[in-house]
C-alpha cells in the first residue's frame, strides 16, 4: 500500500479490529476444560456476524504442540483438557478490510505455561514498540527473538507475521520472529499483523494432519465434475480461506469431490495443521496494526 488509507477504509479496518478484540476477549474467558473446541470457534464467528462483520478466515484453536491451523471438522466433539496450552486465532473483515488477532490461554491448574505465554506477549509488546515507518522488518524480528530467548524459550523461526489488505489475509511484508537481513522496511499506510510464537522446543514447525482449511487461489481450470452449487459456495468467499465445516448444508460427497478436484488443478490451497515436536508447547500472541506517519495504531487492542 503506497499511500495513506482513505477514511472510509480506515473506519472499517478499525471496526474489524474492535470486533476482533471483543471476540478474542470472549474466547479468553470461555476456553475452559470440558468445553468443546467447536463451540468456541462457532460462537466467535457468530459474534462477528452479530456485530456486522464476517470471518476473514475460519476461526482456529490449536493446542499444545500444534502451533496453528487446527480448525474443527464438522461434528468435532474434541474438548479442551486440563493442562492444555490453547491458542485461539481468527480474522475479522468488514467489507473486506481484514483484522487478524490471536491469544493463548493456560489451562493448567498450576500455571505451568504462564512464562511461555508471557514471553510471546512480551515479544509482541517489544515488536510494537519497535515498529514504525522506515523500520526494517528484521529489526522487529530481532526484538521478538531477544525477548523470547531472554525468557528461556525459542521463537518459531518458520512462522511469520504478515501484511493484511482488503480481501487478503496474507500480503507482504513478512514479519519474521527472529533477526534477519533484508525483507524491506515498513511504510506509513500499511496494516500488518505481528504474531510472535514462543516454543519450549527447537522453534521449527512442519505440516502434519488433515487439512480443514482451504483457499481458492485461481479460477478452476475445468469445471467438469464440479457441482455447481458447491463451486458457487466456495467462490462466494472471494478468495478468503474457508473451512470444511462451512459446507455441511451441502452434499458431503459433492463437497469432497470439489475440494479434491480443485486442489489437483492447483486452484485450491490446503492448510494442514502446523506442528512442533510432540511434547513441545507453543504460545502465540497477535495484533493487527496500522503503520502511521509517527508510529503504529494497534487496531485489535
C-alpha positions in Angstrom: 0.0 0.0 0.0 1.8 3.1 -1.3 -0.4 5.8 0.2 -2.3 6.5 3.4 -5.6 4.8 3.7 -8.8 6.7 2.9 -11.1 7.5 5.8 -13.8 5.1 4.9 -11.4 2.1 4.6 -9.7 3.1 7.9 -13.0 3.2 9.8 -13.9 -0.2 8.5 -10.5 -1.5 9.5 -10.9 0.0 13.0 -14.3 -1.6 13.2 -12.9 -5.0 12.2 -10.2 -4.6 14.9 -12.7 -3.7 17.6 -14.8 -6.7 16.8 -11.8 -9.0 16.7 -10.7 -7.7 20.2 -14.2 -8.3 21.6 -14.3 -11.9 20.2 -10.7 -12.6 21.4 -11.5 -11.5 25.0 -14.7 -13.6 25.0 -12.6 -16.6 24.0 -10.1 -15.9 26.8 -13.0 -16.1 29.3 -14.7 -19.1 27.8 -11.9 -21.5 26.8 -12.0 -24.0 29.8 -11.5 -27.7 30.3 -14.6 -29.6 29.2 -15.7 -27.0 26.6 -15.9 -28.2 23.0 -13.4 -26.6 20.7 -16.1 -26.3 18.0 -18.4 -24.3 20.5 -15.7 -21.7 20.9 -15.0 -21.4 17.2 -18.6 -21.3 16.1 -19.6 -18.8 18.9 -16.7 -16.4 17.9 -17.8 -16.5 14.3 -21.5 -15.9 15.3 -20.3 -12.9 17.4 -18.6 -11.4 14.3 -21.8 -11.7 12.3 -24.0 -10.2 15.1 -21.7 -7.1 15.0 -21.9 -6.7 11.2 -18.7 -8.4 10.2 -17.6 -11.8 8.8 -14.8 -14.2 9.4 -11.7 -13.3 7.3 -10.6 -16.9 7.7 -12.0 -19.8 9.8 -11.6 -19.4 13.5 -9.0 -21.8 14.7 -7.8 -23.2 18.1 -4.5 -25.1 18.2 -3.4 -26.8 21.4 0.0 -27.7 22.9 2.5 -28.7 20.2 0.1 -27.7 17.4 1.2 -24.2 16.7 -1.5 -23.2 14.2 -4.2 -24.2 11.7 -6.2 -26.6 13.8 -9.8 -25.9 12.7 -12.7 -28.1 13.9 -14.0 -30.5 11.3 -17.8 -31.0 11.1 -19.2 -32.6 14.2 -15.9 -32.1 16.1 -16.5 -33.4 19.7 -13.0 -32.6 20.9 -12.9 -30.8 24.2 -10.3 -28.7 25.9 -8.4 -30.5 28.7 -6.7 -29.5 31.9 -3.1 -28.8 31.2 -3.7 -27.6 27.6 -1.8 -24.6 26.2 -4.5 -23.2 23.9 -4.1 -20.8 21.0 -7.2 -19.1 19.6 -6.6 -17.4 16.2 -9.0 -15.7 13.9 -9.6 -12.9 11.5 -12.5 -10.5 11.1 -13.4 -8.4 8.0 -15.7 -5.6 7.4 -16.4 -5.1 3.7 -13.2 -7.0 3.0 -10.9 -5.0 5.4 -9.1 -7.6 7.5 -8.0 -7.6 11.1 -6.1 -10.7 12.5 -5.6 -11.5 16.2 -4.7 -14.3 18.5 -4.2 -15.2 22.1 -3.0 -18.1 24.2 -4.7 -19.5 27.3 -3.1 -21.6 30.1 -5.5 -24.4 31.2 -3.1 -25.9 33.7 -4.1 -25.8 37.3 -0.6 -24.7 38.3 0.0 -22.0 35.7 2.9 -24.0 34.1 2.6 -22.3 30.7 2.4 -18.8 32.2 6.0 -17.9 31.5 5.8 -19.2 27.9 2.7 -17.2 27.2 4.1 -14.1 28.8 7.2 -14.5 26.6 5.1 -14.4 23.5 3.0 -11.5 24.8 6.1 -9.5 25.8 7.7 -10.2 22.4 4.6 -8.7 20.8 4.9 -5.6 23.0 8.6 -5.2 22.1 7.7 -5.6 18.4 5.0 -2.9 18.6 7.4 -0.6 20.4 10.0 -1.1 17.6 7.6 -0.9 14.6 7.1 2.3 12.6 7.6 3.9 9.2 11.1 3.2 7.9 11.8 0.4 10.3 13.3 -2.8 8.8 11.2 -5.9 9.4 14.4 -7.6 10.6 14.6 -5.1 13.4 11.2 -6.2 14.6 12.2 -9.9 14.3 15.3 -9.1 16.4 13.1 -7.5 19.1 10.9 -10.6 19.1 13.9 -13.0 19.2 15.7 -11.1 22.0 12.5 -11.1 24.2 11.7 -14.8 23.7 15.2 -16.1 24.2 15.8 -13.9 27.2 12.8 -15.7 28.8 14.4 -19.1 28.1 12.4 -20.1 25.0 12.8 -20.2 21.3 10.9 -18.2 18.7 9.3 -20.3 15.9 11.5 -19.3 13.0 9.5 -20.7 10.1 6.3 -18.8 11.0 5.9 -15.1 10.4 3.7 -12.1 10.8 2.4 -10.5 7.6 0.7 -7.7 5.9 -3.1 -7.7 5.6 -5.2 -5.9 3.0 -8.7 -5.8 1.5 -9.8 -9.4 0.9 -6.3 -10.5 1.6 -5.2 -12.2 4.9 -1.5 -12.6 3.9 0.3 -10.0 1.9 3.9 -8.6 2.0 5.8 -7.8 4.1 6.6 -10.9 6.1 7.4 -10.0 9.7 10.0 -12.6 11.0 10.1 -13.9 14.6 13.9 -13.6 14.6 16.6 -11.2 13.4 17.3 -11.5 9.7 18.7 -9.2 7.0 16.6 -8.0 4.1 12.8 -8.1 3.9 12.3 -4.4 3.4 11.1 -1.6 5.6 7.7 -0.6 6.9 5.8 2.2 5.2 3.1 4.5 6.6 -0.3 3.3 5.4 0.4 -0.4 5.7 -1.6 -2.6 8.0 0.4 -5.6 9.4 -0.2 -8.4 11.8 2.7 -9.3 14.1 2.4 -12.7 15.8 5.3 -14.0 17.9 5.3 -17.7 18.5 7.3 -18.9 21.5 8.2 -22.6 21.8 9.7 -24.8 24.5 11.3 -26.8 21.7 13.6 -26.1 18.7 11.3 -23.4 17.2 10.5 -25.1 13.9 7.2 -26.4 12.7 6.1 -28.8 10.0 2.8 -29.7 8.3 1.0 -32.7 9.7 -2.6 -33.9 9.7 -5.8 -33.5 7.7 -6.5 -30.1 6.2 -9.7 -28.5 7.3 -8.9 -25.0 5.9 -8.7 -24.2 2.2 -8.3 -21.2 -0.1 -9.1 -20.6 -3.7 -6.1 -19.1 -5.4 -7.1 -19.3 -9.0 -10.3 -19.9 -11.1 -10.9 -23.6 -11.9 -9.1 -24.8 -14.9 -12.0 -27.0 -15.6 -15.5 -27.2 -14.0 -16.0 -30.7 -15.3 -17.2 -32.9 -12.4 -17.7 -30.0 -10.1 -21.1 -29.5 -8.5 -22.4 -26.0 -9.5 -23.8 -25.2 -6.0 -20.6 -26.3 -4.2 -18.4 -24.3 -6.6 -20.7 -21.2 -6.1 -20.5 -21.6 -2.3 -16.7 -21.8 -2.4 -16.3 -18.9 -4.8 -18.7 -16.8 -2.6 -15.8 -16.3 -0.1 -14.0 -14.2 -2.7 -10.6 -15.9 -2.2 -10.7 -15.8 1.6 -9.8 -19.0 3.4 -12.7 -21.4 4.1 -13.4 -24.4 6.3 -14.9 -27.7 5.5 -17.4 -27.1 8.3 -18.8 -24.2 6.3 -20.4 -26.5 3.8 -22.4 -29.0 5.9 -25.6 -27.8 4.3 -24.4 -29.3 1.0 -23.9 -32.9 0.0 -20.7 -34.2 1.7 -19.6 -36.3 -1.3 -20.0 -33.4 -3.7 -18.1 -31.1 -1.4 -15.2 -33.6 -1.0 -15.1 -34.1 -4.8 -14.9 -30.4 -5.4 -12.2 -29.8 -2.8 -10.1 -32.7 -4.2 -10.5 -31.7 -7.9 -9.8 -28.0 -7.3 -6.7 -28.9 -5.3 -5.4 -31.2 -8.0 -5.9 -28.4 -10.6 -3.9 -26.0 -8.4 -6.9 -23.8 -7.9 -7.2 -24.5 -4.2 -4.6 -24.4 -1.4 -4.8 -26.7 1.6 -3.7 -25.6 5.0 -2.9 -28.6 7.3 -2.1 -28.2 11.0 1.4 -26.8 11.7 3.1 -28.7 14.5 6.2 -28.6 16.6 7.7 -31.9 18.0 5.4 -34.0 20.2 5.6 -32.8 23.8 6.6 -29.3 22.9 4.4 -26.4 23.9 3.8 -23.3 21.7 2.3 -20.0 22.6 1.1 -17.2 20.2 0.0 -13.6 20.6 -1.1 -11.4 17.7 -2.3 -7.9 17.0 -3.0 -6.1 13.7 -1.8 -2.6 13.5 -1.7 0.4 11.1 1.7 1.9 10.4 1.2 5.7 10.8 3.4 8.6 10.0 4.6 8.6 13.6 4.4 5.0 14.8 1.6 2.5 15.0 -2.1 2.3 15.8 -3.0 -1.1 17.2 -6.3 -2.0 15.7 -7.0 -5.1 17.7 -6.0 -3.7 21.2 
